[in-house]
Amino acid sequence: MNEKGVSEKELFDELCSFSNADTNFKKVFSSMCTIPHPIAVAAQQQFSLSNIGDPGLFAGTCRMETEVIRMSASMLNHPDPKSAVGHMTSGGTESNIEAVLHMKNRFLNSISDAENTVENATENKLNNNNNRVNQSKPNLILPKTSHFSFEKIANLLDIDLKKADIDSNFKVIPESVESLIDENTIGLIGIAGNTEFGFCDPIDALSEIALRHELPLHVDAAFGGFVYPFLPESDSTETGDGNENKSKSKKVKFAFDLPGVTSVSIDPHKMGRSVIPGGILIFKNESVIGSSLDKIKVRTPYLTSKYQSTLTGTRPGSSVAATYAVMKHLGAEGYRKNVAYCMELTNHFQNELKKIDLQPYIKPKINIITVSVGDGKNKAADQEKTEKIRAQLLEKYGWNVSATKTVPALRFVLMPHVTKEDITTMLSDLKELLNA
Ligand SMILES: Cc1ncc(COP(=O)(O)O)c(C=O)c1O
């Protein structure tokens, strides 16, 4: 550290050089985040000193957090939004960690309850390990398409991940999920808006499985949470046989209107147009976390609250204010417009693709498009070519694009910062590379 402080001018010149090295999202097709709405930024600045980890000092921000949870629960079709419980997190990863932590605690509590029953019945065998109801590692069942945050979770919480098969639409197969359930299963995961393709798992079927096996079901809607509820009915429709049919249409259900869903995570810092960090974790009601909360709850002797039961301590009230402000300001109508714009980009992208003799790898449901640039004969060769094109798009033209791992394809996320002109220019650059 320098001994003497640098002047404001010198410092901000330096900060400028750092910020010039960051993206302004101008040529970014790879990110699930975007430029926040100006209302969110203004609210973030107004509440820059707020810490909701110490609620007594920031009672106003806490009221906003409660309101954010209520608004989100209502957006997620909760039958009684006031009974939902939850809080803001730093994003999808933290929300998923906490949701699974509760599942694990619930599972451990149920084991110790069962052990107590066994012990009471056979007091003379108290020390016999064979009496343990369950000795293996707890496991979590999740789709193969799940976000990599679950790999961290497995390590952090010492659980096994059992990955269920997916169908040709990259959605989890319910029968595969059910076949993986055993006595050590702590819960199920479904995804609304998977990271690579944006598809929504059949959460209605998962809900039934969860109810049948009395397991919690967490829906990771980090990306899709602010998309699926706002799609026009005809775009988000499916018939029971998986085919689109507008006359028999029904809206995709993925949240609290399904009785087996016990928690949902959504990220305002993705399609919610709020600032980073901004995640929301919502549980259906107090009873779904119940005694598992007691394991996390700690006394907070030097704070204004008596207890804390969130994963992190100090939490940014500025993100709460930004999320409250943008949700209130946009309302459902504003979010419908936001999604409509991104879907217009998605349609434009598909039309422009045709002009260069390409098509989406699979018809997109929301604003994520994957495009295969290989000949489909050899996966490894296609993967190599995809990676090469991805790197060249960046090095030669400055376009940030990602690639999928499940299949060899380029992946484009059509976020609110993207324009139709960006798409046309980028695809013309892509065509040049493919023809070279
Ligand atoms: C489906 C899904 N879940 C979780 C996450 C993790 O979110 P974050 O990076 O905000 O922690 C992502 C990020 O892309 C995601 O797509």
The ligand as an ORCA input file, in Angstrom:
! r2SCAN-3c Opt
* xyz 0 1
  C     -29.633    -21.551    -14.158
  C     -28.564    -20.823    -13.383
  N     -28.464    -21.023    -12.055
  C     -27.530    -20.415    -11.314
  C     -26.640    -19.538    -11.885
  C     -25.591    -18.882    -11.027
  O     -25.877    -17.516    -10.892
  P     -24.787    -16.505    -10.300
  O     -23.634    -16.512    -11.248
  O     -25.535    -15.216    -10.248
  O     -24.405    -16.990     -8.959
  C     -26.701    -19.294    -13.263
  C     -25.741    -18.396    -13.903
  O     -25.648    -18.268    -15.087
  C     -27.690    -19.958    -14.036
  O     -27.793    -19.794    -15.357
*
